[in-house]
Amino acid sequence: MTNKTIDLQKTVHALCSENPELVHVLAKLGFTEIVKPIMLSTVGKVMTLPKGASMRSLDIKTIITSLEEQGYQVVNNPQEEK
């Protein structure tokens, strides 16, 4: 079984490069612009999931839970470092 890890400190572009299927998963979670290659290759190179969630008013806890339910291991969660 392959362990799919999502490091919340990495950029969205880096995460999607490592896990190409993640583009569609994130689009379903509310990151609708991610399916546009130009957005992924520009904004995605500076945006992390927590920053993107904040900008789109999405709950990062819900995103993390959804990713974990789909078999991803989420690491470097800023919520856990409090």
MARVORO-896159 format. One record per residue: residue number from 1; chain; x, y, z negated of N, C-alpha, C, CB in turn. Coordinates in nm, 3 decimals, m for minus. Glycine has a CB too. Layout:
// MARVORO-896159
NODE     n   chain       nxx       nyy       nzz      caxx      cayy      cazz       cxx       cyy       czz      cbxx      cbyy      cbzz
NODE   NUM       A         X         Y         Z         X         Y         Z         X         Y         Z         X         Y         Z
...
// end
This chain:
// MARVORO-896159
NODE     n   chain       nxx       nyy       nzz      caxx      cayy      cazz       cxx       cyy       czz      cbxx      cbyy      cbzz
NODE     1       A     0.085    m0.119     0.000     0.000     0.000     0.000     0.089     0.124     0.000    m0.096     0.000    m0.123
NODE     2       A     0.060     0.215     0.089     0.137     0.338     0.100     0.087     0.439    m0.002     0.128     0.396     0.242
NODE     3       A     0.180     0.501    m0.073     0.143     0.603    m0.170     0.147     0.738    m0.101     0.239     0.600    m0.294
NODE     4       A     0.033     0.802    m0.091     0.023     0.933    m0.028     0.029     1.039    m0.137    m0.108     0.946     0.058
NODE     5       A     0.137     1.116    m0.138     0.157     1.215    m0.243     0.134     1.355    m0.188     0.298     1.204    m0.302
NODE     6       A     0.062     1.435    m0.264     0.036     1.574    m0.232     0.103     1.658    m0.340    m0.119     1.605    m0.221
NODE     7       A     0.208     1.730    m0.302     0.279     1.818    m0.394     0.220     1.958    m0.379     0.435     1.817    m0.365
NODE     8       A     0.155     2.006    m0.482     0.086     2.135    m0.474     0.182     2.255    m0.464    m0.002     2.152    m0.594
NODE     9       A     0.311     2.231    m0.478     0.408     2.340    m0.460     0.452     2.351    m0.315     0.529     2.317    m0.551
NODE    10       A     0.423     2.250    m0.234     0.460     2.254    m0.092     0.356     2.333    m0.013     0.474     2.111    m0.034
NODE    11       A     0.399     2.384     0.102     0.305     2.458     0.186     0.208     2.362     0.253     0.382     2.541     0.293
NODE    12       A     0.096     2.416     0.297    m0.004     2.337     0.367     0.057     2.277     0.495    m0.129     2.423     0.401
NODE    13       A     0.140     2.354     0.564     0.205     2.306     0.685     0.293     2.185     0.654     0.288     2.417     0.749
NODE    14       A     0.371     2.192     0.549     0.458     2.080     0.511     0.376     1.957     0.475     0.549     2.119     0.394
NODE    15       A     0.269     1.976     0.399     0.184     1.864     0.360     0.120     1.798     0.481     0.076     1.911     0.263
NODE    16       A     0.072     1.879     0.573     0.006     1.824     0.692     0.106     1.762     0.789    m0.074     1.934     0.764
NODE    17       A     0.229     1.808     0.787     0.333     1.745     0.869     0.365     1.606     0.816     0.460     1.833     0.871
NODE    18       A     0.366     1.592     0.684     0.393     1.463     0.621     0.274     1.369     0.631     0.430     1.483     0.475
NODE    19       A     0.152     1.425     0.628     0.028     1.347     0.630    m0.067     1.408     0.732    m0.037     1.344     0.487
NODE    20       A    m0.051     1.378     0.861    m0.134     1.441     0.965    m0.285     1.426     0.943    m0.098     1.384     1.098
NODE    21       A    m0.327     1.317     0.881    m0.471     1.297     0.856    m0.525     1.396     0.754    m0.496     1.154     0.808
NODE    22       A    m0.436     1.459     0.680    m0.475     1.556     0.577    m0.544     1.678     0.636    m0.353     1.599     0.497
NODE    23       A    m0.514     1.712     0.760    m0.577     1.828     0.825    m0.729     1.814     0.820    m0.529     1.842     0.972
NODE    24       A    m0.780     1.700     0.858    m0.926     1.680     0.862    m0.986     1.667     0.722    m0.959     1.555     0.944
NODE    25       A    m0.910     1.611     0.631    m0.955     1.601     0.492    m0.971     1.741     0.434    m0.856     1.518     0.406
NODE    26       A    m0.871     1.825     0.454    m0.877     1.962     0.400    m0.985     2.045     0.468    m0.742     2.030     0.415
NODE    27       A    m1.006     2.023     0.596    m1.112     2.096     0.668    m1.248     2.065     0.606    m1.111     2.059     0.820
NODE    28       A    m1.269     1.939     0.571    m1.396     1.900     0.509    m1.412     1.958     0.368    m1.407     1.748     0.502
NODE    29       A    m1.300     1.988     0.304    m1.303     2.044     0.169    m1.319     2.196     0.168    m1.177     2.007     0.096
NODE    30       A    m1.325     2.258     0.286    m1.349     2.402     0.292    m1.240     2.482     0.361    m1.367     2.453     0.157
NODE    31       A    m1.130     2.419     0.395    m1.022     2.488     0.466    m1.047     2.475     0.617    m0.880     2.430     0.426
NODE    32       A    m1.153     2.536     0.663    m1.201     2.516     0.800    m1.105     2.565     0.907    m1.331     2.584     0.817
NODE    33       A    m1.027     2.667     0.878    m0.935     2.724     0.976    m0.814     2.635     1.002    m0.889     2.861     0.930
NODE    34       A    m0.792     2.537     0.916    m0.673     2.453     0.926    m0.671     2.369     1.054    m0.665     2.362     0.807
NODE    35       A    m0.786     2.347     1.114    m0.790     2.265     1.237    m0.737     2.342     1.358    m0.933     2.218     1.264
NODE    36       A    m0.718     2.472     1.343    m0.663     2.553     1.451    m0.510     2.548     1.442    m0.715     2.702     1.444
NODE    37       A    m0.444     2.490     1.542    m0.299     2.474     1.535    m0.223     2.604     1.506    m0.249     2.418     1.664
NODE    38       A    m0.269     2.716     1.558    m0.200     2.843     1.534    m0.208     2.883     1.387    m0.260     2.954     1.623
NODE    39       A    m0.320     2.856     1.322    m0.334     2.888     1.180    m0.244     2.798     1.096    m0.481     2.872     1.136
NODE    40       A    m0.240     2.672     1.131    m0.157     2.578     1.056    m0.009     2.613     1.071    m0.181     2.434     1.103
NODE    41       A     0.031     2.655     1.190     0.173     2.683     1.214     0.216     2.823     1.170     0.204     2.664     1.359
NODE    42       A     0.122     2.908     1.136     0.159     3.043     1.089     0.127     3.056     0.940     0.085     3.153     1.171
NODE    43       A     0.001     3.072     0.908    m0.041     3.089     0.769    m0.007     2.966     0.687    m0.192     3.117     0.762
NODE    44       A    m0.019     2.849     0.748     0.010     2.724     0.678     0.153     2.712     0.630    m0.022     2.610     0.766
NODE    45       A     0.244     2.786     0.691     0.384     2.780     0.652     0.416     2.860     0.526     0.470     2.828     0.764
NODE    46       A     0.323     2.945     0.484     0.344     3.024     0.362     0.239     2.998     0.255     0.346     3.171     0.396
NODE    47       A     0.135     2.923     0.290     0.023     2.902     0.200     0.031     2.765     0.133    m0.109     2.915     0.276
NODE    48       A     0.012     2.763     0.001    m0.001     2.637    m0.071    m0.151     2.609    m0.091     0.075     2.642    m0.209
NODE    49       A    m0.184     2.488    m0.130    m0.326     2.457    m0.154    m0.385     2.542    m0.266    m0.341     2.309    m0.187
NODE    50       A    m0.317     2.560    m0.380    m0.376     2.645    m0.484    m0.400     2.790    m0.437    m0.286     2.646    m0.605
NODE    51       A    m0.305     2.846    m0.362    m0.323     2.983    m0.311    m0.439     2.989    m0.212    m0.194     3.034    m0.244
NODE    52       A    m0.445     2.891    m0.123    m0.552     2.887    m0.024    m0.689     2.870    m0.089    m0.528     2.774     0.075
NODE    53       A    m0.694     2.785    m0.191    m0.820     2.764    m0.263    m0.865     2.894    m0.329    m0.805     2.652    m0.369
NODE    54       A    m0.771     2.964    m0.388    m0.802     3.091    m0.453    m0.854     3.193    m0.352    m0.679     3.146    m0.525
NODE    55       A    m0.788     3.202    m0.237    m0.830     3.297    m0.134    m0.968     3.265    m0.077    m0.728     3.300    m0.021
NODE    56       A    m1.003     3.137    m0.072    m1.131     3.096    m0.016    m1.237     3.076    m0.125    m1.115     2.968     0.064
NODE    57       A    m1.203     3.108    m0.248    m1.293     3.090    m0.363    m1.339     2.945    m0.376    m1.415     3.182    m0.350
NODE    58       A    m1.244     2.854    m0.358    m1.271     2.711    m0.374    m1.211     2.667    m0.507    m1.213     2.628    m0.255
NODE    59       A    m1.276     2.572    m0.572    m1.228     2.521    m0.700    m1.116     2.420    m0.677    m1.344     2.457    m0.780
NODE    60       A    m0.996     2.452    m0.723    m0.882     2.364    m0.701    m0.902     2.230    m0.771    m0.753     2.430    m0.751
NODE    61       A    m0.972     2.230    m0.884    m0.998     2.103    m0.954    m1.082     2.010    m0.868    m1.068     2.129    m1.089
NODE    62       A    m1.181     2.064    m0.800    m1.266     1.985    m0.711    m1.185     1.931    m0.594    m1.384     2.069    m0.659
NODE    63       A    m1.097     2.012    m0.541    m1.011     1.970    m0.430    m0.921     1.857    m0.475    m0.927     2.089    m0.377
NODE    64       A    m0.859     1.872    m0.591    m0.769     1.768    m0.644    m0.845     1.638    m0.665    m0.703     1.815    m0.776
NODE    65       A    m0.963     1.647    m0.726    m1.044     1.528    m0.750    m1.079     1.459    m0.619    m1.173     1.565    m0.825
NODE    66       A    m1.118     1.536    m0.518    m1.152     1.478    m0.388    m1.031     1.410    m0.324    m1.206     1.586    m0.294
NODE    67       A    m0.915     1.473    m0.333    m0.793     1.414    m0.277    m0.759     1.283    m0.349    m0.675     1.512    m0.287
NODE    68       A    m0.771     1.283    m0.481    m0.742     1.162    m0.558    m0.840     1.050    m0.525    m0.746     1.192    m0.708
NODE    69       A    m0.966     1.085    m0.504    m1.066     0.986    m0.467    m1.037     0.924    m0.330    m1.205     1.049    m0.467
NODE    70       A    m0.964     0.997    m0.247    m0.930     0.947    m0.114    m0.793     0.880    m0.111    m0.935     1.061    m0.014
NODE    71       A    m0.737     0.855    m0.229    m0.614     0.779    m0.238    m0.486     0.859    m0.245    m0.606     0.692    m0.125
NODE    72       A    m0.496     0.990    m0.258    m0.377     1.074    m0.269    m0.337     1.089    m0.416    m0.400     1.212    m0.205
NODE    73       A    m0.207     1.093    m0.440    m0.156     1.123    m0.573    m0.116     1.271    m0.571    m0.034     1.030    m0.614
NODE    74       A    m0.177     1.351    m0.656    m0.150     1.495    m0.659    m0.047     1.524    m0.769    m0.281     1.578    m0.683
NODE    75       A     0.063     1.589    m0.731     0.169     1.622    m0.826     0.193     1.772    m0.827     0.300     1.546    m0.792
NODE    76       A     0.260     1.817    m0.933     0.291     1.960    m0.953     0.165     2.045    m0.956     0.384     2.010    m0.844
NODE    77       A     0.067     1.998    m1.031    m0.059     2.069    m1.047    m0.041     2.181    m1.148    m0.172     1.972    m1.092
NODE    78       A    m0.057     2.306    m1.107    m0.039     2.417    m1.201    m0.139     2.413    m1.315    m0.051     2.549    m1.127
NODE    79       A    m0.251     2.348    m1.297    m0.353     2.337    m1.402    m0.302     2.254    m1.520    m0.482     2.274    m1.346
NODE    80       A    m0.214     2.158    m1.492    m0.163     2.069    m1.597    m0.047     2.129    m1.674    m0.119     1.937    m1.537
NODE    81       A     0.011     2.237    m1.624     0.130     2.294    m1.686     0.098     2.397    m1.794     0.217     2.358    m1.582
NODE    82       A    m0.028     2.411    m1.828    m0.068     2.510    m1.930    m0.037     2.462    m2.068    m0.215     2.542    m1.919
// end
